[in-house]
Amino acid sequence: MTETVAFERSHDILIDAPPKAVFDYVSNPRSWPEWIAVSHEVDSPDRPLITGETFREKWFSREEIQLDWVVLKADSPRCWVARTHAGFIGPIIVRYDFEPVGQGTRYRRTVSNPARPKPPTEAMIGRIDAEAATALGNIKAQVERRVREGRA
């Protein structure tokens, strides 16, 4: 049996928008290419997905990778969880949590790899953190703009 390691990383940001506006944006995988640098194409309905629905995403980092996702939990506007599998790092689980803070939302994105073939290096963790900071900033800008324009 091959040994694996569990890895998890969380990042959060305060967004000046109600939890439902943030939830509806990030739980719609068609929005992902707008805020995730490696996400280039998503085959999914253009709406927030519910528990049990599936979708396909194409990533491009060093090479193109196709990921088949399943939504494990969709509890609007509190929590959304999805899972996929990537050959190079095993299962990937994303969890989005939405906490009301005044008129806004504390949005937390947690990515876990429960069975990685090996632990990430410090350099990899640095890249993960930098990419997450960019993604969260993109989400904040997109959702706050949509709310201002009355589209959320």
N, C-alpha and C positions, 0 to 999 in steps of 0.2 A: 504494500500500500504506500502510495506517495504521500509524504507529509506536505501539508499546506499551512498557510498562516492567514489569520483574519486581519483585515485592515479596514479602518473607517475614518472618514474625515468629514467634519461639519463646518459650514460657513453660514453666516447670517448677515442680514442687512435690514435697516428700517426703511420702509417704503411708505410714502405719503399717499396711501390709497387704502380703501377698505379691504379686508381679507378676501372677500368674494372676487374682487377685481384681480387680485394677485393670483388667487387659486385658478380662476378661469383662464388666465393667460398661461401660466406655467404647466397646467395639467392638459393643455392642448399641445400635443407633441409637434404640430405643424409650426408652432412658434419657436421651437428649439433652435433652428438655424439662425434666428435673429439674435440669439444670445449665447449660444454655445459655439465656440470657434471650430471645433472638429465635426460638428453636425452639419452635413451638407444637403441631405435630402431625407424627407420623412414621408412615408406612405401611411396616411392616417386620415380619418375624417377631420375636418377643420372645426373642431370643437373640443371642450374638455372631455376626456375619456372617463368611462366609469369602470367599476370593478368587473374583471373578466374580459374586457376588450383587449385586443392585440394590435400592434402596429410594428412597422419595419422602419429602421433608421440606417442611413449610410453615414459612416464616420470616415474622415480622412485625416490621419495624423502622419504616419510614415508611409502607410499604404491604405487602400480603401478596405473597410470592414463593414459587413452587413450585420446588424443586430436585430433580432426578433424579440420584441418586448411583450410582456403581459402586465396589465394593471392588476395589482394585488388588492389595493384598497383605494377607494375614492370617497372620502367623507367631507364633502363641501360644507363650509370653507375652512376645515380644520387640518386635514391631512390627506396626502396622496402618495401612494407607494407603487413602484413598478420594478420588474425584474427582467434581466436578460442574461445571456451567457456569451462571453468572449473567450475564444480559445487561448489567448495569450495571458489572461488573468482570471479566468473562471467566471463564476456568477458575479453579476453586478446588480446591486439593489440601490435604487434612488428613493429617498423619502423627503417629501416636502411638508414642512409644518408651518402653520400660519397662526400667529398670535396677535390679537387686537392690542394695539398700544395707542391710546388716545383715539385720534381720527385715522390713524395709520395701521400698519401691519409690520410685525417683526417676522420676516420670512427666513426660515432656516432650511438649507439644502444639505442633506446628509447622503454621502455616497459610501457604500460599503462593498467590500469584496470579502465574503465570508470564507473563501477557500482559494486564496492566491497561491500560485506555485512557489513564490518567494516574496519576501518583504520588499517594499519599494525602497529605493535609495533616498538619501537626504535630498539629492538633486531632483529626483522625481517628485518628492513631497513639495519641494519649492515650486516646481512647475504646476502641480495640482493646485496649490494655494494661489498662485498668480492667475491661473486660468479661472478659478472660482471667483476671485475678486473681480475680474473682467466680466464674467457671466452675471454676477449679482448686480454690478453697475449697469449692465445692459438691461436687465430685467427692470430695475428701478426706473431707468429712463423711459423705457417702452410703456410700462404700466402707468406711470405718472403722466406721461403725454396723453395716453388713451383716456385717462380720467379727465384731464383738462379739456380734451376735445369732445367729451361726452360719449365716447365709444366703449366705455367699460361698465 
